[in-house]
Every structure is written in C-alpha cells, then in structure tokens.
Amino acid sequence: MYSDYNHNIEVADNSSNTKIISKIRDFSLKEDLQYVMSGNDKLNFGFTTTHHNLNPGIIDASASANYNSKH
C-alpha cells in the first residue's frame, strides 16, 4: 500500500509570496503465509513493514516576506 499526502498553504500579496508545505508519504508491505504440516497441524506466519516519510513543515518565502527579515 502506498499513500502520498501533500498539504500546501500559499499566501500571496503585492509584497511577498509565502508557501507552507507539509508532506506524509507511507509505503506498507504485508504478507501472510500458511504452512500445512500434516493432518490438522498448520503454521500461520507473516510480516508487516511500513516506511514513513514525514515532512511536517517547510516554509518557502520570497526575499521580501517577513520571515526573512533581519530584525
């Protein structure tokens, strides 16, 4: 299973342009197996793995935005 979530907020006015970007990307893999040994005996096993890639916030601001002020 693969999911890719992007959340973008953009604020633009005459003097500045600012973007706030958040991303979540997941990749999951799951496998279930069954081994029948004999009669009513069986062995169930498997694995699950998930890779999370989180980027909670990037601020991309133009040079004239207040985020880049040197006060």
C-alpha positions in Angstrom: 0.0 0.0 0.0 1.3 3.5 -0.9 -0.1 6.8 0.2 1.2 10.3 -0.6 -0.4 13.3 1.2 0.6 16.9 0.4 -0.8 19.9 2.1 0.1 23.3 0.7 -0.8 26.7 2.0 0.1 29.7 -0.1 -0.2 33.3 1.0 0.5 35.9 -1.7 0.1 39.7 -1.7 1.7 42.6 -3.5 4.9 42.5 -1.4 5.6 38.8 -0.6 4.8 35.2 -1.5 4.9 32.6 1.2 4.3 28.8 1.0 3.9 26.3 3.8 4.2 22.7 2.7 3.6 19.6 4.7 4.1 16.0 3.4 3.4 12.5 4.6 4.4 9.5 2.5 3.8 5.9 3.6 4.8 2.6 2.0 3.5 -0.6 3.6 4.0 -4.2 2.7 2.2 -7.2 4.3 2.5 -10.9 3.7 0.5 -13.7 5.4 1.6 -17.3 4.8 0.3 -20.7 5.9 2.2 -23.9 6.0 0.2 -27.2 6.4 2.4 -29.7 8.1 0.1 -32.8 8.4 -3.5 -33.5 9.2 -4.9 -30.6 11.3 -1.5 -29.1 12.0 -0.8 -25.8 10.3 1.6 -22.9 10.9 0.5 -19.4 10.2 3.1 -16.7 9.9 3.9 -13.5 8.1 5.3 -10.0 8.3 4.3 -6.3 8.0 6.6 -3.4 7.4 5.9 0.3 6.9 8.2 3.1 5.9 7.1 6.6 7.0 8.5 9.7 5.4 7.3 12.8 7.3 8.0 16.4 6.5 5.9 18.4 9.0 6.6 21.8 7.5 8.7 23.7 5.0 8.3 27.4 4.8 9.3 28.8 1.4 9.2 32.6 1.5 10.2 35.3 -1.0 13.0 37.7 -0.2 10.5 40.4 0.8 8.5 38.3 3.1 8.5 39.0 6.9 10.0 35.5 7.5 13.3 36.7 6.0 13.6 40.0 7.9 16.8 40.6 9.8 15.3 42.5 12.9 
